[in-house]
Amino acid sequence: MEKFRNLDWHPPLDDMIDNVFINDTRMEAESAMYRIMNDNLINPFEDIENEYADVNVELIKKYLCEDAETGMENESQPGVKIKRPYVPGIRTLPFNFPRYSHLNMDQHAMCLRVLLKLSSNENKMISEEERQEFEEYMALQKIISEEQKEFLEFAKSKWCSDFNWAIKSMKFIETKWKTKVKRFEKLPRYYIESMNMPLSVQDVNYQNKDIKVTFKSCLHQGIFSKVKLPNLDQKQTLHIDPVMLSQKYPSYETPNPVTQHFKLPVSEDSYCESLAKEAEADFVISSSGLKCLLNNINPEHSKPWLIPVVVKSHQGKNIVYVDKKLPPSKATIPEKNTWVYKYVLRYHFVDIKNDTLEKTEHTSEIKSEKDANNENLESDDNLFNDYLKNYEEDLYLSDIDETNNLASDKIDSHKIEEQNVSYNLFTIGPMESQHEQIKIGVKDYQMLVRTKSDGIETSSNEESQTLLLAPKMEHQLMFGAEAVTIEEGLHQWASLKFRPETSLARVRIETNTSEIIQIERCTTTSLSKELKRLYNIKVENSLNILHNIIKGLSSLTPGQYIMRYVPLNGPFAYVYKQAEYRQNCLDLHNICKLMLAEKFYTIPKTPWPPIDNMVTTPMIRCFQRMPAMYLPKRPRGRPKKYVLPEVKTKVPPEVKTKVPPKVKTVKIKVPARRSIRLKKTDES
């Protein structure tokens, strides 16, 4: 410090002349490069340890406590520091809010605590303090709802419908989409209208009788991959490599019927046909087909769709197969990115190496009802699994060359199971006794559902559970978390409804940076409540529509059909049967040609996705604010308080040292600098 005080801050300017930047004397005395060239440089950092021997490092840490590595002192536990961890999704506003919140900082923090308590669904006893906070929260509900309504209107005013977002891996999307469309060109070309079925809940409520789905057993299940989700204690970005993505998830115009049977429509899947015959199923469908049929509960938000249907007869019993739907002809940029990130999430978090695959514990002994009838069914399933095993062996020993064009190559039979595929048997029917079913003219149907999951997640206590990954794109993090659409919510609910013992992880991803913001765990109950809260929809009513569709399709004779829904024609699904060409018939191949000619059209304008006023983000929890509300006004003189998750670290006791006195600075007036040339001119 003494050396610093004695520095001469006003050196003479005599060494500056007009035609020389630095003179020789100064070069020799001060230039490090000159000394290096003359091998005369002395290391300036030599013996630096001795110079800092008397520095009090702990005292420096105290004065630099606002640094992110050190943190702030915990008021409740003196001597313990709080480390500030990484908080995902913190964004600064590019504009100012029109006003401050009607709630102050303490009220925001209190309401947030109550909101988090309510959303946790914990049945713990609440304390007296929590009860008082809940009463205060309810008393402020009118103010909160009015402000949230105003906030959402402001957020909507800042939305630009034609934001120029980038479509991630556009070539990958187009290749996948083109492959799906071309599969339909292999189906019969012409169809004529056969019947129509209502899709309105009012028309299929069966005298206000609810429809239930009961899981009976898992007929067959393979080996599942391991899924490991990241800890968001540091920034997690989903980097996309389109080339690697295409290599890991290639497109097959004609999947291998042996090793890739699950990629085929269910009507062509040999597993589905064998299982359906043995289980005497009435209806066979994949999870993608189910999501399409269940997504018709709200006609205002339904999209057009087209699904092939095949009716086969086995020993006098008809079995209905509902295949995958025709892909959409157009989509918004967020919808296309959501499609890509389904593959990106698997790419990053699902391990499909052989040494990490493990056999799932779910077998045909899984039952939902503990009664004697199911025990008999269990024994039948075990016998049937033995039959299926023999069937697989016979299938491999058959003439594979003709089916797969593989000459003399032999296929490893173990690979057929490493596909995360399950075949589950359900019963769908009214919540009434058999006598009541006969009275209202409604029966139960046996439904075989083929599902695919992303893998199995193992918790810290070594418990395993099947997991689904669902991306949710975020475009307005400065306002909060976006609400799920009706289509997203229904698809996620349907995915869990027909996958027993499965959990869904909703991964919120920032669109521009591909940063993971948070991961939410969803169940059928939470998704049902969410759709009821956001759109006033009773999602269970979609089962009535599904039951009515099964009832209608079960009346068809064996053959090839097309089921189609067009919103302009009202809430009806029209069924077309294969036929020879005639006037006004449905030309499936022409529909495919038009789609391929226009390619996968991108809708230029994206509707505003509303902010969910009940979902909190890490940023909202970090600053203890209510979602979808303005910023609270900070009282004057109140220090800024950071409230972050605590990471406690021990700090050694402080050593009392004398703080050096403050140096009094003296302002010295320096005359204006003048050029030496002008000085010589004046003297002359």
Summary of the structure (lengths in Angstrom):
residues: 684
radius of gyration: 34.6
end to end distance: 44.7
largest distance: 125.3
contacts: 1822
relative contact order: 0.18
helix: 36%
strand: 19%
